Structure formats: C-alpha cells, structure tokens
Amino acid sequence: MTTTQDTQDYAAYIASLPRVLAGAAVLFRDAAGRVLIVEPNYREGWALPGGTIESDDGESPREGARRETAEEIGLDRAPGRLLAVDWVRGSTRPPVVAYLYDGGVLGEDDLGAIRLQESELLSWRLVPREELGAYLHGSLGRRVRAALDALADGSGTAELEDGHRVH
C-alpha cells in the first residue's frame, strides 16, 4: 500500500531531477529535393515546421511533430521514419532533445495547400541543400544536412550532439 509520505517523497524526487526540453520537426522536400523551411515571427532565423513536444500532456515526439506541422503549415499527415535525434546544449536554457522526422516529398497540390499559422509564422520557402546554411544556422542546419544524408544513403537514424554525428 502506498502512503501519502511515499507519494510526496516520489514527487520530491521527480522534482529534483534534471530538466530536458524536447522538440520535434518534420523535413519536407519538393520534387527537386529542396527543403521546406518556415520563418517564425517570434525570433530571428528560419526553422522547420515543428515545435515543442507537449510531454506533460503525454504527447510523444511523433505526435508532437504531427500536431505542430498541422498547426504551423496546415498539413496534417503522419510523419515518416525518424531521421535524426539531436542533443542540443544551451547556455540560457536546459538541453533540448530534437527529433527530426521524414515528411516525404510534397507535390504541387500539397504545396498549394500550405496555410501558415499567422500568429507564429511570417512565410515559407523551398531551399536547395547548398543554400541551407544561409537560413538554418548552427545545430539546426547541421541536423537537417545529417537527415538529408540519412535519406540519400539509406542509413539509419543519425545520432547527433549539437548537430554533429556521434558514433
């Protein structure tokens, strides 16, 4: 039988554990292999469709990627395989575990169906791999290139730290 003291001790133990944030995004491409990126209005730079996993509500990374994609660009579809997992350190926040899923290739009808979440996004565009560095900085740019490599060579999920492959 569990006592109130046992429950309180367990809650205190859980509260004392280190914190880690979690995010999930989806990598969409067009027929030419260009990557779909979005421009947030709440920070500098560009991103992929995705966001914070609502883990306190029991949401999984895959569910979070799907929900965020539907909210941000209006495309509600199940993500494909997991392409990369990245442990991203932060100096002003706890570390983030970033999951990146394959969204597949979008046709003209799919691209025409994109509807931006105006409260968070200013615009979207398709960018060729060689131009990604101008839009996706730091670990995010490295993560996307690692995911594109995993797609191209058929390898498994890329394990990354700050966007760099680890073995």
N, C-alpha and C positions, 0 to 999 in steps of 0.2 A: 504494500500500500504506500502510495506517495503522500508525503506530508507537505504541509504548507511551507515548512522550512526547506525541504528538498527542492520544491518548485522555486522558491526565492533564491536558493543557492545556485541552481542551474541558470536562472535568469541573470544573476550577477556574473556568473562565469561567462555566459554568452556575451554580455555587455562588455566584458573585459577583453574580448578577442580583438585582434587587429581588423581593421576595416579595409575592404577592397571593393571598388566600384566595378560595374560590368556594363558593357555596351555591345550592341550587335548592329551590323550593317549588311547590305546586300550589294554585290557587284553585278551591275547590269552592263551589257555591251550591245552595240548595234552590229549589223551585218559586216561592217568594215572593221570591227574589233575595237571601236572607240568606246571609252568608259563614260557612263552617265555619272556626272557629278552635280551637286547642288550647292547653292550659295546661301548660307544662313544669314539672317539679318541681326543676329544677336552676338556675333563675333566675327573677327577677321578671317579671311581664307575661305576655302571651299571644302566640301565634305562628300561623303557617300550618303545615300538615303539610309537612315538608321538612327539609333539613339540609345538612350538608357534602357536597360532591362529592368522591368518593374518586379524585381525579385522578391520584395516584401509582400507582393500580391501573389507570389507563386509562379510568376511568368518565367518560362525557360528562355535561353538565348535564342532559339529558333522562333519561338512565339513572339519574342520581342522584336526580332528582325522583321517578321511579317507585319506586326502591328505598326511599327514605326514607318515601314515602307508604304503601307496603306494610308497612314495619316499624312505623311510628307508629300508623296507624289501621286496618291490615288490609285496605285496598282496593288491590288490585294491578291497575292499569289504565294503559294508555299515556296520557301527558299529551297534551293538545291543543296548540293553537298557542302560541307564545311571546308573552306579553302585555307583559312589561316586562323590561328589563335595567337594573340599578341599580348604580352605582359608589358604595360607601358607605365614607367615610373613617372612621378610628378613631384615637383618641388613645393607646390602650393596646394596639393590635394593628395588623397590616398592613391595608390596604384589603381590602374584600370586594366581589367581583362577585356580585350576587344575580340569579338567573334566576327568573322567575315565569311558570308555565305555566297554561293553562286546564284545569281538571279537569271542566268541564261542570256540569250540573245533576244533583243526586242525588235519586232518588226515595225513597219511604218504605222500600223494601226495602234500598236502598243504605245509608241512614241506620241502619237496624236491623242491618246487617252490620258496622258500625264496631266494632272491637276495639282498645282503646288499648294501646300498649306501656307497660305499668305501670312499667317501670324508668326511663322518661323523662317520662311524661305523667300528670297528675292528672285531667284532664277535657277535654271538648269542648263546644262550643255553637255555635248559629247566631245570627249577629248582623246586624241590618239596617245598611245603609250609614251611616245617620245616627248610629249608636252606635259605629261602629268606633273613633273617636278615644279612647273610654274604655278600649279594650282593646289596640289596636295603636298604640304610641307612635312618635314620630319618623319616621325614613325608612321604616319598615315600613308604618305607617299611610298615608303618602303614596303608597308604592308600590302598595298594594292599591287605593286610590282611583283611581290612574292606570290600573291594569289594568282596573278596572270601567268607567272611561271608555272605554278602548280597546274593550272588549266592546260597550258601549252604542252607540258611534258607528261601529263597524266599521273604525276606523283601524288602522294597522299597529302593530308593537311600539313601546312607549313607551321612549325612551331617557332614563334618569334619572341624576342625580347627587344622592346623599343624599335620594332620593325626590322631587326636583324635576325637572320636564321640562326637557330641553335641546333646542335646535334647531340 
